[in-house]
């Protein structure tokens, strides 16, 4: 276990296993990124709904 220069009576360093458990791995980060991208894409489609429908139908964009 690595020691920390900032050790006080209230805090002690965590071992590697405790750090991994505390952080939760990479899955929550990826889930947050995917959720954010989904919300952003949905907002963009909603904002430009008429052009989105025109594009799906193969028509030129509505100005």
C-alpha positions as CSV (number, residue, x, y, z in Angstrom):
1,X,0.0,0.0,0.0
2,X,1.3,3.4,-1.0
3,X,1.5,6.1,1.7
4,X,0.3,9.6,1.2
5,X,2.2,12.7,2.3
6,X,-1.1,14.3,3.4
7,X,-1.9,11.6,6.0
8,X,-3.7,13.0,9.0
9,X,-5.4,11.5,12.0
10,X,-8.7,11.6,10.2
11,X,-7.7,10.2,6.8
12,X,-5.6,7.2,5.8
13,X,-4.8,6.1,2.2
14,X,-6.9,3.5,0.5
15,X,-5.5,0.3,-0.9
16,X,-5.8,-0.4,-4.7
17,X,-8.8,-2.6,-4.2
18,X,-10.7,0.0,-2.2
19,X,-9.9,2.7,-4.8
20,X,-11.3,0.5,-7.6
21,X,-14.5,-0.3,-5.5
22,X,-14.9,3.4,-4.6
23,X,-14.5,4.6,-8.2
24,X,-16.8,1.9,-9.6
25,X,-14.7,1.2,-12.7
26,X,-15.2,2.6,-16.2
27,X,-18.8,1.6,-16.7
28,X,-20.5,4.6,-14.9
29,X,-18.3,7.0,-16.9
30,X,-19.2,5.4,-20.2
31,X,-22.9,5.3,-19.2
32,X,-22.8,9.0,-18.4
33,X,-21.2,9.8,-21.7
34,X,-23.7,7.8,-23.7
35,X,-26.6,9.3,-21.8
36,X,-25.3,12.8,-22.4
37,X,-24.8,12.1,-26.1
38,X,-28.3,10.7,-26.4
39,X,-29.9,13.7,-24.7
40,X,-27.9,16.1,-26.9
41,X,-28.9,14.2,-30.1
42,X,-32.5,14.1,-29.1
43,X,-32.6,17.8,-28.3
44,X,-31.0,18.6,-31.7
45,X,-33.6,16.5,-33.5
46,X,-36.5,18.1,-31.6
47,X,-35.1,21.6,-32.3
48,X,-35.0,20.9,-36.0
49,X,-38.0,18.5,-36.3
50,X,-39.2,19.7,-39.8
51,X,-35.8,19.2,-41.4
52,X,-35.4,15.9,-39.7
53,X,-38.8,14.7,-41.2
54,X,-37.8,16.1,-44.6
55,X,-34.5,14.3,-44.5
56,X,-36.1,10.9,-43.6
57,X,-38.6,11.4,-46.5
58,X,-35.7,12.2,-48.9
59,X,-36.9,15.8,-49.5
60,X,-34.6,18.9,-49.4
61,X,-34.3,20.8,-46.1
62,X,-37.0,23.2,-45.1
63,X,-35.8,26.8,-44.7
